Amino acid sequence: MSEPVEPSVYGQAVDGLIRGIRARLTPALTEELRTLGLDLTRPLLPLYPQKTWFAVLHAAARHGWPGVGEDQALFELGRAVFHGFSLTMVGRAILKMLVLLGPRRSLGRLRASFRTADTYTESTLVERSPTEHEVWLNQPTFNPNYVRGILMGMLEVTRAGSPQVTVLGRDERGVTYLVRWS
């Protein structure tokens, strides 16, 4: 019987983070990332444990958006990571596909898109109307504002008019978001 796979994030997602916050990288943040297991002076690893990833995200949000609350900092970080990921080789291909698909069909490919970044994300989608969807993701232990930022970044690149992403609910299994646009 095979061992269960530890939830992990691929190096290309970490590359997206670095590209997304490059202008906000300070010596203090770089040092904190090193102590958390992300040494920017060395080549990226193929995989990083989810626990390390979450710690790195918290540090990047705290350093990158000082003076705002944790929720807003993580939202902005999510947007930055989405845009940074779109600068990677894998991300460029996904971005082209998302632009062609538009917001509605892109949401339908959400699980596949997240799985290019990690080994653990599951999602469901409920269409309320052509421009309003409920998205459920199995990330109950992390601040949902980070994913709100990622979803907002996706809506922005798909040219969704007046995009909005709100948290509808959260339980021990995951978070439900309301995603809408005009």
ZILINMO-V934141 format. One record per residue. SS is DSSP state (A for helix, B for strand, O for the rest). PHI is phi in whole degrees, -180 to 180 (NA if undefined). D_LAST is the distance of its C-alpha to the last C-alpha in whole Angstrom. Layout:
ss: (SS | SS)
phi: (PHI | PHI)
d_last: (D_LAST | D_LAST)
This chain:
ss: (O | O | O | O | O | O | O | B | B | B | A | A | A | A | A | A | A | A | A | A | A | A | A | A | O | O | A | A | A | A | A | A | A | A | A | A | O | O | O | O | O | O | O | O | O | O | B | B | B | A | A | A | A | A | A | A | A | A | A | A | A | A | A | A | O | O | O | O | O | A | A | A | A | A | A | A | A | A | A | A | A | A | A | A | A | O | O | O | A | A | A | A | A | A | A | A | A | A | A | A | A | A | A | A | A | A | A | A | O | A | A | A | A | A | A | O | O | B | O | O | O | O | B | B | B | B | B | B | B | O | O | B | B | B | B | B | B | O | O | O | O | O | O | A | A | A | A | A | A | A | A | A | A | A | A | A | A | O | O | O | O | O | O | B | B | B | B | B | B | B | O | O | O | O | B | B | B | B | B | B | O | O)
phi: (NA | -81 | -72 | -65 | -81 | -67 | -56 | -141 | -116 | -74 | -56 | -67 | -70 | -65 | -59 | -61 | -59 | -61 | -65 | -72 | -114 | -49 | -70 | -104 | -71 | -114 | -57 | -66 | -67 | -57 | -68 | -64 | -60 | -60 | -68 | -86 | 113 | -120 | -92 | -75 | -90 | -119 | -60 | -67 | -78 | -68 | -138 | -127 | -60 | -54 | -60 | -64 | -58 | -63 | -65 | -63 | -63 | -61 | -64 | -64 | -67 | -64 | -78 | -76 | -131 | -69 | 87 | -117 | -67 | -57 | -60 | -68 | -62 | -70 | -61 | -64 | -64 | -58 | -61 | -64 | -66 | -58 | -68 | -66 | -63 | -68 | -93 | -82 | -60 | -66 | -62 | -62 | -65 | -65 | -59 | -59 | -65 | -62 | -62 | -68 | -75 | 81 | -64 | -63 | -74 | -63 | -61 | -65 | -104 | -59 | -59 | -63 | -65 | -65 | -70 | -79 | -107 | -148 | -101 | -128 | -70 | -118 | -150 | -132 | -135 | -122 | -87 | -85 | -159 | -59 | -121 | -145 | -136 | -98 | -119 | -110 | -130 | -86 | -127 | -75 | -94 | -116 | -56 | -67 | -69 | -63 | -69 | -54 | -65 | -63 | -62 | -64 | -59 | -63 | -63 | -63 | -75 | -87 | 63 | -71 | -76 | 46 | -68 | -141 | -134 | -129 | -89 | -87 | -171 | -148 | -141 | -69 | -98 | 175 | -128 | -109 | -114 | -103 | -116 | -144 | -158 | -107)
d_last: (49 | 47 | 46 | 42 | 40 | 39 | 35 | 35 | 33 | 33 | 35 | 32 | 30 | 32 | 32 | 28 | 29 | 32 | 30 | 27 | 29 | 32 | 32 | 32 | 35 | 38 | 42 | 41 | 38 | 40 | 43 | 41 | 39 | 43 | 44 | 41 | 42 | 40 | 42 | 40 | 44 | 44 | 42 | 39 | 40 | 39 | 38 | 37 | 38 | 35 | 37 | 37 | 34 | 33 | 35 | 34 | 31 | 32 | 34 | 32 | 30 | 32 | 34 | 31 | 29 | 32 | 32 | 29 | 29 | 28 | 25 | 23 | 26 | 25 | 21 | 22 | 24 | 22 | 20 | 23 | 24 | 21 | 22 | 26 | 26 | 24 | 27 | 29 | 31 | 29 | 26 | 26 | 26 | 23 | 21 | 21 | 21 | 17 | 16 | 18 | 16 | 12 | 10 | 11 | 15 | 15 | 15 | 18 | 20 | 20 | 23 | 25 | 23 | 24 | 28 | 28 | 28 | 30 | 32 | 31 | 27 | 26 | 23 | 22 | 18 | 17 | 14 | 13 | 11 | 9 | 6 | 9 | 12 | 15 | 17 | 21 | 23 | 27 | 27 | 29 | 31 | 29 | 27 | 23 | 22 | 23 | 21 | 18 | 18 | 19 | 15 | 14 | 16 | 15 | 11 | 12 | 14 | 12 | 10 | 7 | 5 | 6 | 7 | 9 | 12 | 15 | 18 | 19 | 23 | 25 | 29 | 32 | 30 | 27 | 23 | 20 | 17 | 14 | 11 | 7 | 4 | 0)
